[in-house]
Amino acid sequence: MDKKDKKRAATLNQRLQKLRQQLAGAKRQMDDPREVAALEAQIAEVEAELAKTKE
């Protein structure tokens, strides 16, 4: 992994942490069920990109 990949992985980890916090909040307060599904989809995308970056 070069410096650029490490920076990208760190950024993705931060984004993933933020999305997981948002998801937890959205599950506690179910104002819009579509929000939970959208957050879960975003988390899946970030996890896939992170896995691709670490290869």
Secondary structure as GFF3:
##gff-version 3
##sequence-region A 1 55
A	DSSP	alpha_helix	3	28	.	.	.	ID=ss1
A	DSSP	alpha_helix	33	54	.	.	.	ID=ss2
###
